[in-house]
Amino acid sequence: MRLFGYTFGLMRNAAEFHFYLLRRVRAARLACAVAAMLVPAFALLWGTALLAQAQGKTNTLRIYSIDVEGGQATLMVSPTGASMLVDTGWPENNGRDADRIVAAMKDAGVTKLDKVLITHFHVDHVGGVPNLVQRVKVGEFLDHGVNREDSDITRHDYAAYIKAIGSTPRRTVHPGDTIDIPGLSVIVLAADGEHIAAVPGVKPEPNPWCGSEPKWELDQTENPRSAGILVRYGKFRFLDMGDLTKAKEIPLVCPDNLIGHVDLYLVNHHGFNLSNTRAFVDAIHPRVAIMNNGAHKAGSPEAWQTVHESPGLEDLWMLHTAEDSDAAHNSPDALIANLKGGSDGAYLKVVAHANGSFSVMSSRTKMTKEYAAK
């Protein structure tokens, strides 16, 4: 009996050991199955993290002219992924303009703005700041200093801007200052009514169009105080002068052209005839121009004609059909982001290369036009 009991004990222990082994094998198989499911998931997460880290980094400069209905919001993303927004559009409208800026940022693969430059303190340029800072982290604000316009609305918008930026770093820019955007050269040409004496790397040339240019009176608004910049990426050159008006355009190009030629010109003041003197536009000799007009704002026939006739101009793109103008002073539909009777919000996207070549794409049609290096 003892032998039987001992034998039975061994058999029972063996059975328990067998079941133990089975449990371990099953556990191991389950662990392998779980690992097989988790490894791709972890790989996807890791890949996504790496992709996110690389977002925004290309070998191109990307420029978005965003539809803010006749205001300005121009996003630039450098080859290193560094970003700068010039102006923020209008306030309110349920944050419409801030949302359109965020949509352009998403297309560019950036989630924050390293710099925001406010050209001047009119509502269609600075008004969108309160909405923007609720949606996007901004590294630094730049502007020309203080409001210079004696009007209640501009004082209100300037105060709203100061309140909205809170403790975010803020810097006053002056002509000749540079703005640090890795991968780009950005120099301030004008600010607070003053202008640069010379642009590094540009040899001033006599401007033959100065003699026929009338003497323009200086208006007392914020417009002539606009901060304007020249952006260079390799051989590519982009000019954005905000709402600079005629009396302040002329000193930059007369008697000598201090700016030189540019590849892309954001038409001054949305294409108002208060800006865009022939002496200025012809001197900078743009290959392509973008007019950030609204359906019923700016896009003046006189300014459109001056830019359109500029020597060497290949195309004049527009953000909207200028509905208060005529067909002869609107670009072809293919070069207009938002057509009369259509939906709003389409942007123009420029992709520039260091050799000077670039393209312009309309987000409405997805049509891209290439401009070869020269």
Summary of the structure (lengths in Angstrom):
residues: 374
radius of gyration: 29.1
end to end distance: 105.5
largest distance: 128.1
contacts: 1278
relative contact order: 0.11
helix: 35%
strand: 22%
